[in-house]
Amino acid sequence: MIDPADRLNIVEEYYFSKKLREISELEASGKSIINMGVGSPDLQPPSQVVEVLKNSLNDEKAHQYQSYKGLPELRKAIANFYKEQYYVRLNSETDILPLMGSKEGIMHISMAFLNPGDEVLIPNPGYPTYASVTNLVGAKPVFYNLKEENKWLPDLSQLAAQDLTKVKLMWISYPHMPTGAKATKKVFEDIVEFAKKHKILVVNDNPYSFILNGYPLSFLNIKGSKEIGLELNSISKSFNMAGWRVGMVVGKKKYIESILKVKSNMDSGMFYGLQKGAIKALQSGAIWFSSLTSIYRQRRELVWELAEILNCTYDKHAAGLFVWARLPEESSNSIDYVDLILKNKGVFITPGSIFGSQGEGYIRFSLCVDEELIQEAINRF
Ligand SMILES: Cc1ncc(COP(=O)(O)O)c(C=O)c1O
């Protein structure tokens, strides 16, 4: 028996990986489960996208290795998308690196910039991958608390009072997952100033900016942000294409080159047809987003109704693919609460504590469930 590497002792199997196994077992035993946990869009991508993918399959170079930097026309489509949607100018030759989803970028960026012992500022609550990847590369997570009373925004003056000398990287993610909190330009400006002062690379993980959000904002839209900042983005949620695994990291040439050094040693360019489809998706424009918004808005109304039945409170102004709801005071911890609901009602909701200690006392409902099923969940209560 060969032992796994020591680094595996500091990461655990992803909560969903275990929980979805349990849900499959319940389903196999005949139970009907309504899964309101995961944020995997159930809607179809823009219709032309699939056509483009199909039609590309007979192109001459469709099945060959592709460039590590992606097709030039994909990078151009990303540059155009950033210009039209976020008013950010990017050089498609130097400032953009297509990725296999933004999740991949969390590892690549960490590999590119962190040495063992470096410290990384990570939001609590936040996407669990930031901490697990930090641990995998031998760096040290330093969690910063986000609080409802502070609109789930970082308290920069409190952070500045800490010893930041070993901090090299800071993860932010606005619109925030799991809370749906939005940043303003002013919030981003303050973060840019903070990062410049303390020589910290800030990465905004931005996959939710087109979901139930009237004003999509890029961190790179802020003056001076390119000096200290990068942004991850993806077509997973914006175009219902999570399984395609197409994302991007954008920012200053020097930073992108460092990330490319890692990426080009780990994988080869993504499949040609996926890149062609992604280009089409990125060209979808305003009508696409308004139809997406109207579907999620209707679903959210129903999820709010369900949250109220459970005596939870929530913020009607939040963005993103989830409803983040505060449990009533008398409730047990969120994992027990969710397990009880799964057992008694066959409805799975994500416990807030899997996103960090600050998520305790909250639950997260996914909007990737069609209206009939949400109604059925309501009926079960
Ligand atoms: C905050 C956040 N970042 C990144 C990802 C990864 O998205 P993808 O790799 O599909 O772009 C997710 C997915 O759920 C997420 O919630």
The ligand as an ORCA input file, in Angstrom:
! r2SCAN-3c Opt
* xyz 0 1
  C     -17.436     31.620     -6.283
  C     -17.189     30.597     -7.331
  N     -16.062     30.652     -8.036
  C     -15.786     29.756     -8.999
  C     -16.652     28.734     -9.288
  C     -16.276     27.767    -10.355
  O     -16.963     27.998    -11.505
  P     -16.452     27.496    -12.922
  O     -15.161     26.752    -12.707
  O     -17.520     26.632    -13.427
  O     -16.247     28.717    -13.724
  C     -17.853     28.622     -8.593
  C     -18.767     27.510     -8.879
  O     -19.685     27.186     -8.254
  C     -18.125     29.579     -7.585
  O     -19.253     29.531     -6.875
*
